[in-house]
């Protein structure tokens, strides 16, 4: 296993569209969302460990999730857990972790991967990552793994690549925002558009230089802390300066501003597990097309439902089609799947009416 291979595992999100299971105190990446016996972060860590030395997998998360990380990944050390002092989107935290890795190994190549994605064909994933690692080690490249679209999804950003590129790794023409349905259909018809999964790959030198060139203020804010080799001072400096960083995504900060951007169309299956509906799509269904996690069910005239409870809870459903039914402690959610994007709004209403401790 190549000791220059590193990973930044992004595990700081709240996952509010998976409420009431996912909460600010205990977000979805720390749950076994599919009932497999592994939480999402455990599954992602073990997948990456097939190609990256375990000690080179860094967990990037919020300070409030520090204990959860060590509970679920007891094999990691304090060195590997990079805590965000404040929530500032993906650009500051990726630069923060990249500078740490560069200080440790100037020859590092890395993958930045969300902790809450679901990938079944792990062999195909490993092959794609190995191919991208090799390319990034040999070239000054900012890469992303693009997902072959299977339908005109309006919930993802898209990557447009150069049609003239015959190589497996394509030159990116531009990134596109989440489209409406008509535009998404046009993207797919053109044949050179991929879903943007937020999986990035590059050498540590390429990404640090990209920040230096495209985000000089952010780079200078962080670089000063790394000019000093006393660890305590460094951590104190970052703690003090991190909150001053702009709230900006890595896509806007460097990917959309750089010329050396490439995409590898992925050959693995992928699901971002962003909503209860996307979880429903991944799960096996019963004879009535209901997806059930943990519950024991009796259903009558009920189909297309997403049902999740504590282990072995008995759930009786009659006359409901295409609903999300989630039971957790003091909260029961019964909500139409067609309105799943409104769960974040509902969560805010619950907190306004019943208190912050329910979110």
Legacy VTK file of the C-alpha trace (Angstrom):
# vtk DataFile Version 3.0
C-alpha trace
ASCII
DATASET POLYDATA
POINTS 359 float
0.000 0.000 0.000
1.415 3.374 -1.069
2.399 5.457 1.965
1.905 8.653 -0.043
-1.846 7.952 -0.339
-3.968 10.020 2.046
-7.655 10.683 2.591
-9.680 13.487 4.108
-12.961 12.019 5.296
-15.552 14.787 5.572
-17.726 14.130 8.615
-18.915 17.503 9.865
-22.391 17.793 8.329
-25.672 17.789 10.247
-27.858 15.892 7.723
-31.038 17.728 8.752
-33.112 16.191 5.926
-32.803 12.871 7.809
-34.497 14.286 10.887
-35.600 12.966 13.370
-32.902 10.245 13.236
-30.181 12.714 12.275
-29.812 15.602 14.722
-27.225 18.286 15.355
-25.892 16.312 18.330
-25.899 12.939 16.511
-25.892 13.389 12.701
-26.557 10.755 10.052
-22.921 9.769 9.354
-22.784 8.243 12.840
-25.950 6.171 12.310
-26.435 2.763 10.708
-28.915 4.215 8.237
-29.347 1.042 6.168
-29.427 -1.494 8.985
-26.186 -3.195 7.841
-24.424 -3.281 11.202
-22.027 -0.466 10.218
-22.556 3.266 10.474
-21.960 5.357 7.352
-18.635 6.717 8.627
-17.444 3.214 9.543
-18.396 1.926 6.096
-16.589 4.790 4.344
-13.448 4.477 6.507
-13.204 0.724 5.852
-13.666 1.281 2.103
-10.860 3.853 1.978
-8.603 1.639 4.130
-8.492 -0.886 1.272
-6.263 1.495 -0.702
-4.963 4.000 1.889
-2.946 3.195 5.030
-5.299 3.569 8.002
-2.958 6.033 9.689
-3.204 8.289 6.588
-6.992 8.655 6.767
-7.826 11.993 8.395
-11.306 12.624 9.789
-12.445 16.202 9.295
-15.293 16.996 11.636
-16.745 19.525 14.038
-15.493 19.762 17.607
-18.840 18.550 18.951
-18.405 15.179 17.168
-14.927 14.414 18.503
-16.146 11.789 20.988
-18.430 10.152 18.406
-15.496 9.734 16.002
-13.356 7.948 18.591
-16.282 5.782 19.716
-17.008 4.605 16.178
-13.443 4.553 14.836
-11.333 3.411 17.815
-8.425 2.601 15.457
-7.719 6.289 14.694
-5.375 8.468 16.718
-5.748 12.048 17.901
-3.401 13.127 15.084
-5.917 11.908 12.483
-8.927 13.820 13.779
-8.934 17.379 12.435
-11.491 19.454 14.322
-13.110 22.513 12.777
-13.169 25.270 15.400
-16.154 26.800 13.547
-18.471 25.758 10.700
-17.091 27.458 7.599
-18.080 25.246 4.636
-15.662 22.960 2.761
-12.885 25.274 1.504
-11.383 26.365 4.862
-11.509 22.881 6.371
-9.946 21.241 3.292
-7.140 23.825 3.258
-6.652 23.327 6.998
-6.292 19.536 6.610
-4.184 19.843 3.444
-1.638 22.058 5.191
-1.386 19.506 8.008
-0.762 16.720 5.482
1.738 18.783 3.465
3.711 19.462 6.623
3.857 15.704 7.224
4.452 14.478 3.638
5.183 16.795 0.701
4.674 13.891 -1.750
1.156 13.109 -0.574
-1.742 12.575 -2.960
-5.181 12.616 -1.427
-8.853 11.939 -1.861
-11.481 14.137 -0.214
-14.575 12.006 0.359
-17.883 12.603 2.152
-18.539 10.174 4.994
-22.219 9.614 4.202
-22.234 8.261 0.637
-23.227 4.718 -0.235
-21.087 2.724 -2.712
-21.756 -0.977 -3.238
-19.190 -1.882 -5.900
-16.114 -1.182 -3.794
-13.745 -2.914 -6.249
-14.743 -0.480 -9.004
-14.343 2.393 -6.548
-10.806 1.264 -5.672
-9.857 0.947 -9.349
-11.099 4.482 -10.054
-9.269 5.914 -7.052
-6.009 4.140 -7.985
-6.275 5.514 -11.527
-6.860 9.045 -10.229
-4.066 8.779 -7.631
-1.612 7.831 -10.371
-2.727 10.764 -12.559
-2.509 13.256 -9.686
0.952 12.027 -8.679
2.214 12.642 -12.222
0.352 15.854 -13.066
-0.507 19.223 -11.545
-4.205 18.410 -11.486
-7.341 19.122 -9.508
-9.586 16.113 -10.077
-13.093 15.064 -9.257
-14.858 11.740 -9.681
-18.050 12.351 -11.664
-21.042 10.031 -11.462
-22.774 8.775 -14.600
-26.309 10.224 -14.413
-29.111 7.660 -14.500
-31.989 10.158 -14.652
-32.420 13.970 -14.882
-31.824 14.693 -11.202
-32.440 18.302 -10.181
-30.866 17.896 -6.742
-27.228 17.614 -7.900
-24.764 19.959 -9.532
-23.348 18.756 -12.864
-19.863 18.619 -14.399
-19.550 19.341 -18.118
-16.457 17.772 -19.679
-14.766 18.264 -23.042
-16.369 15.914 -25.594
-13.211 15.916 -27.687
-11.153 14.263 -24.935
-10.620 10.616 -25.903
-8.708 9.767 -22.713
-10.452 8.126 -19.769
-9.714 11.223 -17.664
-11.532 14.221 -19.145
-10.833 17.950 -19.107
-13.579 19.824 -17.272
-15.208 22.613 -19.289
-17.353 23.974 -16.476
-19.354 23.183 -13.373
-23.111 23.693 -13.560
-25.489 24.573 -10.740
-28.439 22.342 -9.831
-30.686 22.581 -12.916
-34.432 22.533 -13.382
-35.918 19.333 -14.829
-35.890 20.506 -18.463
-32.223 21.576 -18.255
-31.268 18.317 -16.527
-32.850 16.359 -19.402
-30.838 18.457 -21.884
-27.615 17.775 -19.947
-28.148 14.025 -20.085
-29.059 14.113 -23.785
-25.739 15.813 -24.594
-23.799 12.879 -23.120
-20.911 14.851 -21.584
-22.444 15.746 -18.224
-21.831 13.975 -14.928
-23.232 14.378 -11.433
-20.942 16.248 -9.067
-20.554 13.907 -6.094
-18.170 16.130 -4.137
-15.353 13.563 -4.321
-12.053 15.352 -5.048
-8.513 14.109 -5.699
-5.193 15.933 -6.046
-1.619 16.068 -4.820
-1.172 18.071 -1.653
1.074 20.535 -3.515
-1.505 21.073 -6.279
-4.343 21.843 -3.889
-2.266 24.117 -1.638
-1.029 26.037 -4.705
-4.601 26.338 -5.974
-5.625 27.969 -2.698
-2.529 30.184 -2.758
-3.357 31.406 -6.281
-7.165 31.639 -6.064
-7.808 32.401 -2.394
-4.760 34.394 -1.249
-6.477 35.908 1.806
-7.667 32.536 3.068
-4.278 30.975 2.356
-2.382 33.691 4.237
-4.766 33.413 7.183
-3.910 29.719 7.567
-0.293 29.697 6.376
0.904 31.905 9.229
-0.042 29.204 11.706
2.032 26.630 9.851
5.122 28.803 9.711
5.700 27.921 13.349
6.670 24.387 14.249
5.505 24.429 17.857
2.335 22.310 17.763
0.591 24.036 20.647
1.153 27.445 19.098
-0.028 26.179 15.734
-3.289 24.826 17.140
-3.922 27.993 19.141
-3.263 30.126 16.079
-5.669 28.136 13.892
-8.281 28.172 16.649
-8.044 31.947 16.759
-7.993 32.489 12.981
-10.383 29.836 11.718
-13.529 31.782 12.572
-12.212 34.684 10.457
-12.241 32.494 7.317
-14.803 33.088 4.592
-17.723 30.654 4.464
-17.055 29.229 0.996
-17.214 25.827 -0.688
-14.177 24.217 -2.278
-16.054 24.219 -5.616
-16.340 28.020 -5.636
-12.982 28.623 -3.964
-10.706 26.716 -6.347
-12.416 24.245 -8.693
-14.384 26.814 -10.705
-11.450 29.249 -10.825
-8.679 26.867 -11.932
-7.590 25.761 -15.407
-6.092 22.378 -14.448
-9.377 20.650 -13.563
-10.143 17.081 -14.669
-12.871 14.525 -14.113
-12.865 10.738 -14.190
-16.324 9.329 -15.046
-16.798 6.820 -12.248
-17.625 3.184 -12.958
-19.003 2.461 -9.472
-22.613 2.762 -8.333
-23.299 5.703 -6.039
-25.982 7.184 -3.828
-25.490 10.356 -1.829
-28.036 9.317 0.823
-29.155 12.911 1.097
-32.836 12.307 1.878
-35.225 9.649 3.162
-36.269 9.096 -0.462
-32.692 8.336 -1.548
-32.397 5.886 1.358
-35.673 4.268 0.269
-34.213 3.812 -3.224
-31.190 1.902 -1.848
-33.035 -0.455 0.478
-34.607 -3.810 -0.325
-38.405 -3.660 -0.423
-41.046 -6.011 0.977
-43.857 -7.537 -1.104
-45.764 -4.224 -0.898
-42.751 -2.148 -1.964
-42.201 -0.769 1.535
-38.603 -0.227 2.684
-38.245 -1.216 6.336
-35.322 -0.677 8.723
-35.430 -2.351 12.170
-39.235 -2.546 12.438
-41.576 -5.534 12.362
-44.524 -4.525 10.208
-48.143 -5.411 9.513
-49.370 -3.516 6.465
-52.714 -3.280 4.727
-53.284 -1.204 1.607
-49.870 0.391 2.284
-47.118 0.632 -0.308
-44.063 2.670 -1.255
-43.422 3.690 2.347
-40.083 4.302 4.090
-40.416 2.878 7.635
-37.691 3.147 10.285
-37.926 2.549 14.033
-35.904 1.162 16.906
-34.995 -2.529 16.699
-38.010 -4.890 16.464
-40.684 -2.267 17.109
-44.063 -3.413 15.765
-45.558 -0.985 13.252
-49.089 -1.352 11.832
-49.832 0.728 8.731
-53.143 0.815 6.875
-54.037 3.034 3.928
-50.798 4.944 3.457
-48.894 5.188 0.177
-45.500 6.783 -0.373
-44.947 8.107 3.140
-41.915 8.475 5.397
-42.649 6.914 8.800
-39.814 7.411 11.302
-40.079 6.804 15.040
-37.355 7.985 17.388
-37.695 8.486 21.151
-40.092 11.414 21.656
-40.559 12.188 17.948
-42.744 10.426 15.361
-42.547 11.688 11.764
-45.290 10.741 9.272
-44.622 12.748 6.152
-45.236 12.423 2.369
-42.160 11.312 0.421
-43.096 13.811 -2.287
-42.499 16.649 0.205
-39.229 15.317 1.687
-37.334 18.490 0.751
-39.559 20.324 3.261
-38.327 18.312 6.254
-35.709 20.983 7.025
-38.519 23.564 7.269
-40.576 21.241 9.445
-37.593 20.711 11.736
-37.301 24.467 12.229
-41.030 24.682 13.099
-40.620 21.847 15.615
-37.701 23.658 17.270
-39.638 26.937 17.294
-42.680 25.303 18.914
-41.176 22.654 21.164
-37.548 23.630 21.764
-34.065 23.296 20.266
-33.455 19.932 21.946
-35.692 18.212 19.362
-33.389 19.074 16.463
LINES 1 360
359 0 1 2 3 4 5 6 7 8 9 10 11 12 13 14 15 16 17 18 19 20 21 22 23 24 25 26 27 28 29 30 31 32 33 34 35 36 37 38 39 40 41 42 43 44 45 46 47 48 49 50 51 52 53 54 55 56 57 58 59 60 61 62 63 64 65 66 67 68 69 70 71 72 73 74 75 76 77 78 79 80 81 82 83 84 85 86 87 88 89 90 91 92 93 94 95 96 97 98 99 100 101 102 103 104 105 106 107 108 109 110 111 112 113 114 115 116 117 118 119 120 121 122 123 124 125 126 127 128 129 130 131 132 133 134 135 136 137 138 139 140 141 142 143 144 145 146 147 148 149 150 151 152 153 154 155 156 157 158 159 160 161 162 163 164 165 166 167 168 169 170 171 172 173 174 175 176 177 178 179 180 181 182 183 184 185 186 187 188 189 190 191 192 193 194 195 196 197 198 199 200 201 202 203 204 205 206 207 208 209 210 211 212 213 214 215 216 217 218 219 220 221 222 223 224 225 226 227 228 229 230 231 232 233 234 235 236 237 238 239 240 241 242 243 244 245 246 247 248 249 250 251 252 253 254 255 256 257 258 259 260 261 262 263 264 265 266 267 268 269 270 271 272 273 274 275 276 277 278 279 280 281 282 283 284 285 286 287 288 289 290 291 292 293 294 295 296 297 298 299 300 301 302 303 304 305 306 307 308 309 310 311 312 313 314 315 316 317 318 319 320 321 322 323 324 325 326 327 328 329 330 331 332 333 334 335 336 337 338 339 340 341 342 343 344 345 346 347 348 349 350 351 352 353 354 355 356 357 358
